[in-house]
Amino acid sequence: MLNKVSLVYNHPWLAPGRDALNLVIGDDLDAALSAALFLRAHPNAKIIGVYSKYTTVYYSAACAWNEVLNAVWLDLDIYHAQCRSLGHHIVRVNARDPLPGFKSSLNLNDLWGKALQKNFDEKYPLGTIHFLMWLYNVEIPSTPDADLLLWLADSAYINAQARAYRKRWVNQQTAWVEREGFKWNVKGWLHGAIQVKSLQQTFEQVNTLAFEERMRAFQQTLDAQGFHQGAGQVASHHLKLFGYQCQPDGAVGAYVLRLLEFVSQQTGWKYAPAQVEPLKHLQSKTGKRVAEKLARVQAQGLANFLETHNVFSYVFTHFDTINYTTGLTEHCGERSLRA
């Protein structure tokens, strides 16, 4: 199991308390769940921004950019030494890559030495919310469908199945191709590093047709509420259901406020109106999203590449490709808008 005392000592902003923390969150369901629980554990914290589609930071019109950089970036991996981020993307090609831009941050794969070229199949298979549930000693709420909502975050329920499906191009047409799931990996994390009793207890249910039938009905509820599913890459074993990202399309502030309220109602994790008030009036800063072959990055060295290209965030989309965002710096132009 992870050592909570050590984690909180090295990252004191994670410790429950009454410090006046500012948050910037991701733009999906996992981020909203994580934010609701974080706000409950930190009653004087407030959300001042949203990083949307790894391109644009929408942040409070009352905040300067430097305040945003000093915030806690939740469910995000931000390569900037000033930012304190909590995320779980694979961020290293090799486990020993020196990455000074993450010196203030916590990455769940880094904790266990998972990298693109080392133990990739054993990477963290759950959401940020599941880590925070463990950290704050929180179980799945007893409210209806809370188990569905929490297993839906980052498609954790699909990862937890023994078999899954992926669409492939076969004989000049798309076809469902069955593959082995990552049940073994999810089980390893739930009974090893992150032990949450209610997640352990519901783990086997996730692999059943009955659970998927409940999940299908719940996803229909999300759709009726106006939350967007997004594109899926992997589908569930029995009913070929996708995940449900709930990412905004349109006015980001208003959408995220609505998603946070829905999450709060479903879980009972309450927060004060003042903790989300900054999302009502936003300005934005937009960077540039770029794809690059990993071979070119490795020729330069990952840390050197990130520094010379002024990379703010990045993700390895394939074993040979990195997508990164640049241009989110002090001299970048800003524009104001209504949420």
N, C-alpha and C positions, 0 to 999 in steps of 0.2 A: 504494500500500500504506500502511496505517496506520504511524505511527512508534512503535515499541515503546519507544524511549528516552524520548520525550515522555510516553507514556501512563504508564509506570512512575514517571517523575519527578513527575507530577501526582497519581498514585494509588499511592503506595509500597506499600500493602498488597497490591497485585497481584504485586509482584516476588517470585520464588521465594526462600525463605529460611527461617530457623529461628525467626522470631518466633512467640511464643505467641498466635496469633490465635484468636478465637472466631468461629464461623460460625452463621448462621441460614440455612436453605436453603428453597427452594420445595418443593412436595410432588409433583412429577411426575418423569418419566423424565429430562428434560433437566437438572433440578436434581440428581438423583442422579448422573448422569454427570459433571456439572460439579464436584460435591462430591468425588467419588472422585479426579478429576484434580487438583483444588486441594489435597486432603489429601496427595497424593503430592508435589506441589511445595512444600508447607509441612508438613514432618513434625512440627512442634510445634503445628500448628493442631488444633482439635477442633470438632465440630458440637455446639452447645449448644441448638439449637432448630429448629423447622419452622414455617413460616407456611403454614397450610392453608386452601385455598379462599378466600384473601384476606379471611378473617374472623377466624380464631383463630390466635394464636401459642402453640404448645406449646414450652415451654422448660424447661431443667434445673431440678429442684427445688432444686439447690444454688446457683442463680444469682439475683441480684436483678434487677429489671426494668431498672435502669440499665445493668447489664452487657450485657443483651440489646440495648439501644439502641446500645451502643458496638461491637457486633459487626459483622462483614462479612456483609451480606445478599446471598446468592448466588442468581442467576437471579431477581432480584426488583427492582422499582423502588419504593423506599420514600421517601415525601416527609417526611423528617425530617432536619434538618441534622446531627443527632448520628449518624445511621446512614450507613455506607458501603455503598452497594448497587451491584450490577452487574446490569443488565437490558437489555431491548431492546424494551419496549413503546413505542409512540408516546406521548410524554408532553406534547407541546405542540400547541396549536391552530395557532399561528404560530411559525415558527422563532425569532423574536426575543422570545417570551414570557419575562419574567424570572421564574425559579422558584428562589428562595433555598433552598427545602427540599431541593434536589438538590445543594447546594454541595459535599458530601463524596462524591458518587456519580458513577458512570460509566454513561451510557446510550449504547448503540451507534448508535441513530438520531440522537441529539444530535450525535455526532461529525461527521456528514455533513449536518446541517441538515434532517433529514427531520421533517415535522410533519403534522398532520391535514390542513392546507390547503396543504401544499407538498410536492410529490414523494412523495405517499403511496404510489403504486404502486411506488416505488423503495425502500421501507422495508426494513430488515434482514430477510431471509427465512429465516434459519437459526436455530440454537439457541445458547445461551450456551456450550455445550460446544465448538462449532466455533470460536468466538472464542478460547477458552482453549487449544485445540489449536494454533492459530496463535501465540498469545502464548508458550506454553511449548515450541514446536518439537516437537510430538508428532504422529505420523502415526497412521493407523488401525492398530491392532494386527493382527498376523498370525494371531490366534486365530480359530477358526471363527465365522462369523456376526457378527464385530465390525463389519463394514461395514454390515450390516443394522441393528444396534443403534444405531449412530451416525447413520445416515441417518433412523432412525425418530424421533429426538429432535425434538420440536416439529413433527412431520410434515414434516420437511425434504425427504424424498423426493418427497412430493406437490407441494410448492412447486417442486421442480426439474424437474417434467415439463412437456412442451409443451402437453398438454391434461389437463383434470381434469373432475370432475363435482360438481355441487352439487344438493341436493334443493330443489325449489321447488314452490309451490302452483300447479298448472296445471289449468284446467278442473275446479275443485272437487276436486282430488285431488293428492297428492304425486307428483312425477315427477322423474326424473333429467334435469338440464339440463347439457349439455356446455358448457364455457367454455374460453377460452384459459388456459393455466397461466402460471407465473412463471419458466419455465426461463431466459428472457433475464435476469431480475433476479438469480437465483441465480448464473448464469454471471458476471455483472458483478461480484458481490461476491467470488466465488472466484478470479477472475483480476485483481481490483483490490485491494480493501482487505484481504482475508483470504486469503492464498495458502498453502494447505496442499496439498502435492503429491498425497497419496493421496486427498483429496477431489476434486481436479481430475481425477484418473485414473479414479475411479469415477463421476463425474458423469454421463457419457453412459450408463452401464449402468442407472442409475436409471429411465430412460425406456423400458426394455424389458419385455416380457412375462416373460422369464426371471427378471429381478430381482423382479418382483411375485410370481411363483410361490414364490421363496425367501422373500420377505417374508410371504406368507400362512402358510407353514409355521412361520416364526419367531414370528409372532403367536399361532399355536396353542400354541407352546411357552410363551409368556408366560402365556397363559390357563391352561395346565396347572399352571403355577407359582403360580397364584392371584393374579396381578396383573390389575388392572381396566383395561379398555380405555377406558371413558368414552365420552361422546357425540361423534360426529364431524360436522363441517359440510361438509367437502369430501372427495371420494373420488378414488382414483387412476384413471388413464386406462384401464388394461386390465381389471382385476379388481374395480374399485370398492371397493378397500380403504380403510379409514379410518386415521387415526393411532392411537397407543396411548399414552395419557397415564400410565398406571400410578399414578393417584392413589389414596390410601388410603380405605378405607371401614371405619371401626371404630377400633381402637387404633392411633393414628398412629405412635407411637414404634416399636413392634414391626414394623409394616409397613415403615416407612422403613429400619429396620435390615436387614430381609430384602431389600429392593430394592437397597440399597447393596452387600450381599454378592453378590447376583446380578450386578450391574454389574461388581464387582471381579473375579469369576470369569470373566466374558465378555471382559473387556479386559486382565486382568493388572495393572490399576492397584491395587496393594496399599496398605493403610493399617494402622496399628497399632490393636489393640482399644481402647486408651485414647483414640483420636481420636474414637470414636463412643460411648464409655461413657456420656456425659451423656444420651443419648437413652433410656436404660433407666428413668429415673425423671423424670417430667415434671409440671409444673404448666401452667396455661393462662391466657391472657388473651384475651377475645373482644370484638371490636368489632361495629359495626353496619354492614351493607351497604346502601347507598342508591343508587337510580337517579335521575338528574336530566337534564332536557333541556338540551342544550348552549347553547341560546339564553339561558337564565337565567344560566348560568355566564358567558357572554361579556358579558352586560349588566353584570355585577359586575366582570369581569376575572378571568382564571383564577387568578392568584396570590392575589388578594384572597379569592376564593371558597375556595380551598384553606385559607387561613389562618383565615378566619372560621368555617368548618365543621370545623376541626380534622382535616383529611383526612390519613390515614396512608399510604394507597395508593389508586391509581385506575387505570382503564383506559377508553379510549373504545371502547365495544362497537359503536357505529355512528357514522356521521358526525354524528348529531344527539343522541347520548346518552353520558353519562358515568356509570359505576358507581364508587362510591367507598366506602371504609371509614373510619369515624370511631369515636372512643371508645377508642382504644388509647393512653391517656395515663397519667401517673403516678397520678392519682386513681382510675383505673378499678379496679373490684373484681377480686380474684384468687380462684382456687380451686385446690386441689391435686388431683392424680389420679395413678393408676398408668398407665404407658404400656401 
